[in-house]
Amino acid sequence: MRHRLRMASLAMCGLLAACVIVFASTARSQSFAGLGTDATGFAVPERGRVLEFPQDHGAHPDFRIEWWYVTANLADSDGRRYGVQWTLFRSALSPGESDGWSSPQVWMGHAGLTTGEAHYSTERLARGGVGQAGVSAAPFAARIDDWALSSNPGSDDAILSSLAMSATGLNFSYDLQLTTDQPLIFHGDRGYSVKSSQGQASHYYSQPYFSAEGELEIDGRSIAVTGTAWLDREWSSQPLASDQSGWDWFSLNFDEGEKLMAFRLRDEAAGYVSGTWITAEGEALALSPDELSITPQATADACGTRLPVEWRLTSDRLGLDIATSPLIREACMETSILYWEGPIEIEGSHVGEGYLEMTGY
C-alpha cells in the first residue's frame, strides 16, 4: 500500500511538473503564458458573435487559452493602501476534450498581495478532468484547490453581482466580498477585441464596478479593508501576432467616476495600442490605436530586469493626459512565468488609482 501511495504521489508530482514545463516553455517560445500564434484545430474568435450570460462566464474548452482575472485596490481604516490579484488561467495542450487524466486542459492559479512595503505572490497548478480545478457558469464558480471566486446565494449571475473571493499563500491570504448592480462592459466591437494590425483577436469583457470589502492576513496579522475591484474575462486561441512579445495593461478608476482599460502589445515597431473609455454614466467607448498613446517613462530594476514602472497615457479625444506610478516598484509575480503586477496611482488631467500588468520583458 505504501509503495502504491508513493507511486501515485510521484505520478501526481510528475503531472504537475509537466504543467509548469508546458506553461513556461510555451511562454518562452511562443509568447507569454502559452499565447502562441498556432491556433490549428482550435476555435477562433468571431466578430459579431453575441456573448451570452451567464453561459460565457464559464469555460470555453474549444479555445486554446482563457482567464478569469480580478484586481482590487484596497485600503484599511488608517488609509494604508493595498492591492490584491486573483487569477485562474486555462490552457489546452491540444484540441478536443476527454475525461479524467487524459483531459488536455491545464489550469494555473496566481494570487498576489501588495502592501506599501512588500509584494507577496504564489501559484497553483492542476490538470483538468479530475476535479481539482474548473469553472461553472451558473451558479458561477471558479476554483483551483481551495482558492475560489464564486457567486453568493441570490447573486445575479448575468452581471456577477455578488462574489466571494479567497486565496492563500506563504505569509498571506485574503477573503473578500465583491458586489455590484452595474452591467458588464464589452471591449472592442461588442466584446471582439483586436490585438494586432494582422487581426489577432480575443473575446473580452469586464465587470469593473465591484465594491470590495473583507480581510487580508499578512504575516499573521488580520487587516479589514474596503475598496474597489475589477474583473477581466478573456479567451482566444491566437491573441498575439508572431512579432509580439508581451503587453502592458492598465485598469484605471478615476475619482470623477470614469474608468479606462488600456493595453499596449509590444512588437518590433511602435506596438499595438487599444482601450475602452467608460464614462461616468457607464457608456463604453472603444479607442482605436491612433486615439490613445501609452508611453513608458521612469524605469527601475524589478523582476530581474529593467522595467518601465512609470507611464504616461494621453488621448486628445478624451482630453486625457495622466501619469501613473506604482505603490511599490518591486511588485513581481514570482511564479513559473515571471511578470510584474501591482497597484498604481494616477495624477494629471484625471486622478485616481488602478492596476498595471507588464509581461514578456
C-alpha positions in Angstrom: 0.0 0.0 0.0 2.8 2.4 0.9 4.5 1.6 -2.4 1.3 2.3 -4.4 0.7 5.6 -2.5 4.3 6.7 -3.1 4.0 5.8 -6.8 0.7 7.7 -7.0 2.3 10.7 -5.3 5.2 10.6 -7.7 2.9 10.4 -10.7 1.0 13.5 -9.4 4.2 15.4 -8.9 5.2 14.5 -12.5 1.9 15.7 -13.9 2.1 19.0 -12.0 5.7 19.4 -13.1 4.6 18.9 -16.7 2.1 21.7 -16.2 4.9 24.0 -15.2 7.1 22.9 -18.1 4.2 23.4 -20.6 3.3 26.9 -19.5 6.9 28.0 -19.0 8.3 26.6 -22.3 5.4 27.8 -24.4 5.8 31.2 -22.8 9.4 31.4 -23.9 9.0 30.0 -27.4 5.5 31.3 -28.3 5.0 34.5 -26.2 3.7 35.0 -22.7 1.5 32.3 -21.0 1.3 30.0 -24.0 -0.4 32.6 -26.1 1.3 31.5 -29.3 0.2 32.1 -32.8 -0.6 28.5 -33.8 -4.4 28.0 -33.5 -4.7 24.9 -35.6 -7.6 22.8 -34.5 -8.9 25.3 -32.0 -11.9 27.7 -32.3 -11.0 31.3 -33.0 -12.9 34.5 -32.0 -15.6 35.7 -34.5 -16.5 39.3 -35.0 -20.3 39.7 -34.5 -20.6 36.7 -32.1 -23.1 37.8 -29.4 -21.8 37.0 -25.9 -24.4 35.3 -23.7 -24.7 35.3 -19.9 -24.3 33.6 -17.6 -23.1 31.0 -20.1 -20.0 32.9 -21.2 -18.8 33.3 -17.6 -17.9 29.6 -17.9 -15.1 27.8 -19.6 -14.6 27.6 -23.4 -12.5 24.4 -23.9 -12.6 24.6 -27.7 -10.4 27.7 -27.4 -6.7 27.5 -26.6 -6.4 29.9 -23.7 -8.6 31.9 -21.3 -8.6 33.6 -17.9 -10.7 34.9 -15.1 -8.8 37.8 -13.6 -9.6 40.1 -10.6 -7.5 43.0 -9.3 -8.5 45.1 -6.3 -7.4 48.5 -4.9 -8.0 48.4 -1.2 -7.3 50.5 1.9 -7.6 49.9 5.7 -9.1 52.3 8.3 -5.9 54.2 8.6 -5.7 54.9 4.8 -2.9 52.4 4.1 -3.2 51.1 0.6 -3.1 47.5 -0.6 -3.5 45.6 -3.9 -4.9 42.1 -4.5 -4.8 39.9 -7.5 -6.7 36.6 -8.1 -6.3 34.8 -11.5 -7.3 31.5 -12.9 -5.8 30.5 -16.3 -7.0 27.6 -18.5 -4.8 26.4 -21.4 -5.5 23.5 -23.7 -2.5 21.3 -24.6 -4.3 20.1 -27.8 -7.7 20.5 -29.5 -10.6 18.3 -28.4 -11.8 17.2 -25.0 -11.7 14.0 -22.9 -12.4 13.0 -19.4 -10.1 12.2 -16.4 -6.3 12.3 -16.6 -6.4 12.3 -20.4 -8.1 15.8 -20.5 -5.9 18.3 -22.4 -6.9 21.1 -20.1 -4.2 22.6 -17.8 -5.2 25.1 -15.1 -2.9 27.6 -13.3 -3.9 30.0 -10.5 -2.0 33.1 -9.4 -2.6 35.1 -6.3 -0.8 38.3 -5.3 -1.0 40.9 -2.5 0.8 44.2 -2.4 1.4 46.5 0.5 3.4 49.8 0.7 6.4 47.8 1.8 6.3 44.3 0.2 4.7 42.1 -2.5 3.6 38.6 -2.0 2.8 36.0 -4.7 2.0 32.4 -5.1 0.8 29.8 -7.7 -1.3 26.7 -8.0 -1.2 24.1 -10.9 -3.8 21.5 -11.8 -4.8 19.1 -14.6 -8.3 19.2 -15.9 -10.8 16.3 -15.8 -10.1 15.2 -12.2 -12.0 17.8 -10.2 -9.0 19.8 -8.9 -9.9 23.0 -10.8 -12.6 24.3 -13.1 -15.3 26.8 -13.8 -19.1 26.6 -13.9 -21.3 29.3 -15.3 -24.5 29.1 -13.1 -24.1 29.4 -10.3 -20.8 30.9 -11.2 -17.8 29.3 -9.5 -14.1 29.4 -10.5 -11.7 27.4 -8.3 -8.3 25.7 -8.1 -7.7 23.6 -5.0 -9.0 25.7 -2.1 -8.9 29.1 -3.9 -12.3 30.3 -5.1 -14.1 33.0 -6.9 -17.8 32.2 -6.7 -21.3 33.6 -6.6 -23.0 34.2 -3.3 -26.6 32.9 -2.8 -29.0 35.3 -4.6 -26.4 36.7 -6.9 -27.4 37.8 -10.4 -25.0 35.6 -12.4 -25.7 37.6 -15.6 -23.7 40.5 -14.2 -21.9 38.6 -11.4 -23.5 40.9 -8.8 -22.1 39.2 -5.7 -18.9 37.2 -5.4 -16.8 35.7 -2.7 -13.0 35.6 -3.5 -10.3 33.9 -1.5 -6.8 32.6 -1.8 -3.9 31.6 0.4 -0.1 31.8 0.0 3.0 31.8 2.2 2.6 34.5 4.8 -0.5 36.0 3.2 -4.2 35.3 2.5 -7.3 37.3 1.6 -11.1 36.8 1.9 -13.1 39.4 0.1 -16.7 40.1 -0.9 -17.3 41.8 -4.2 -20.7 43.4 -5.0 -22.2 45.5 -7.9 -25.5 46.3 -9.5 -23.9 47.6 -12.8 -23.9 45.9 -16.2 -20.8 44.2 -17.8 -18.6 46.3 -20.1 -17.6 44.9 -23.6 -14.3 45.8 -25.2 -13.6 46.4 -28.8 -16.6 45.6 -31.1 -19.2 44.2 -28.6 -16.6 42.0 -27.0 -14.4 41.3 -30.1 -11.1 42.8 -29.1 -8.4 43.2 -31.8 -4.8 42.7 -30.7 -2.7 43.4 -33.7 -2.7 45.1 -37.1 -2.7 41.5 -38.6 -6.1 40.9 -37.0 -5.4 38.6 -34.0 -8.3 39.0 -31.5 -10.0 37.7 -28.4 -13.4 37.8 -26.8 -13.0 40.3 -24.0 -15.4 41.8 -21.4 -15.1 43.2 -17.9 -17.0 43.7 -14.7 -15.2 46.9 -13.5 -17.8 48.1 -11.0 -17.2 46.0 -7.9 -17.2 47.4 -4.4 -14.9 45.2 -2.2 -14.6 44.6 1.5 -13.2 41.9 3.6 -10.0 40.8 5.3 -6.3 40.4 4.4 -3.9 38.4 6.5 -0.3 39.4 6.3 2.4 37.7 8.4 -0.2 36.5 10.8 -1.9 39.9 11.2 -5.6 40.4 10.1 -6.5 43.7 8.4 -10.0 44.9 7.5 -10.1 46.6 4.1 -12.5 48.2 1.7 -12.1 49.4 -1.9 -12.9 48.6 -5.5 -12.3 45.6 -7.7 -12.2 44.9 -11.5 -12.8 41.5 -13.2 -11.5 40.8 -16.7 -12.7 37.8 -18.8 -10.9 36.9 -22.0 -10.5 33.9 -24.3 -8.8 33.2 -27.6 -6.6 30.8 -29.5 -4.1 33.2 -31.1 -4.3 36.6 -29.5 -0.7 37.6 -30.2 1.0 38.1 -33.6 4.3 36.3 -34.2 6.4 39.5 -33.6 4.6 40.4 -30.3 6.5 39.6 -27.1 4.2 40.8 -24.3 1.9 43.5 -23.2 1.4 46.5 -20.8 -2.1 46.5 -19.4 -4.0 49.1 -17.3 -7.3 49.1 -15.5 -7.9 52.6 -14.2 -10.6 54.1 -11.9 -10.8 57.9 -11.8 -12.2 59.9 -8.9 -14.9 61.5 -11.0 -16.4 58.2 -12.0 -14.8 57.4 -15.4 -12.8 54.3 -16.0 -10.2 53.2 -18.6 -9.0 49.8 -19.8 -5.9 50.2 -22.0 -3.2 48.0 -23.3 -0.1 48.1 -25.4 1.1 44.9 -27.1 4.8 45.3 -27.8 6.3 44.4 -31.2 9.4 45.3 -33.2 7.8 48.6 -34.2 5.7 51.0 -32.2 3.4 48.4 -30.7 -0.4 48.0 -30.9 -2.5 50.1 -28.6 -6.1 49.9 -27.8 -8.5 50.7 -25.0 -12.0 51.3 -23.7 -13.1 54.5 -22.1 -16.0 54.1 -19.7 -18.0 57.3 -19.0 -19.3 58.1 -15.5 -22.7 57.1 -16.9 -21.5 53.7 -18.0 -21.1 54.2 -21.7 -18.2 52.2 -23.2 -16.2 54.0 -26.0 -13.8 51.9 -28.0 -10.4 53.7 -28.6 -8.6 53.0 -31.8 -4.7 52.8 -31.9 -4.5 56.4 -33.1 -6.7 57.7 -30.3 -4.6 56.6 -27.4 -0.9 56.9 -26.5 0.8 54.7 -23.9 4.4 55.8 -23.3 6.9 54.4 -20.8 8.6 56.9 -18.5 10.9 56.1 -15.5 12.4 52.6 -15.2 13.5 50.6 -12.2 15.2 47.2 -11.5 12.4 44.7 -11.0 11.7 41.1 -11.8 15.4 40.6 -12.6 15.4 43.2 -15.4 14.8 46.9 -16.1 11.1 47.7 -16.3 9.2 50.9 -17.0 7.3 51.3 -13.7 6.1 54.9 -14.5 3.9 55.6 -17.5 2.1 58.4 -19.4 -1.2 57.9 -21.1 -2.7 60.6 -23.4 -5.8 60.9 -25.6 -6.8 64.1 -27.5 -10.3 62.6 -28.0 -10.8 62.3 -24.2 -8.8 65.3 -23.0 -6.6 62.8 -21.1 -3.1 63.4 -20.0 -2.1 61.3 -17.0 0.9 59.8 -15.3 1.0 56.6 -13.3 3.3 55.5 -10.5 3.4 52.2 -8.6 2.6 51.7 -4.9 5.9 49.9 -4.8 8.4 49.3 -7.7 9.2 45.7 -6.9 5.8 44.0 -7.5 7.0 40.9 -9.2 4.8 37.8 -9.5 7.4 35.1 -8.8 5.6 32.3 -10.5 6.6 29.9 -13.2 6.1 32.7 -15.6 7.6 35.9 -14.3 5.8 39.2 -14.7 5.0 42.5 -12.9 1.6 43.2 -11.5 0.6 45.8 -8.9 -1.5 48.8 -7.8 -0.8 52.2 -9.2 -1.7 55.9 -8.5 -2.9 58.3 -11.2 -2.2 62.0 -11.5 -2.7 64.6 -14.2 -5.8 65.6 -16.0 -7.6 62.8 -14.1 -6.8 61.5 -10.7 -7.4 58.0 -9.3 -5.9 54.6 -8.8 -5.8 51.3 -10.7 -3.7 48.3 -11.7 -0.8 47.7 -14.1 0.4 44.4 -15.5 3.7 44.1 -17.6 4.6 40.8 -19.2 7.2 39.4 -21.6 10.2 41.6 -20.7 
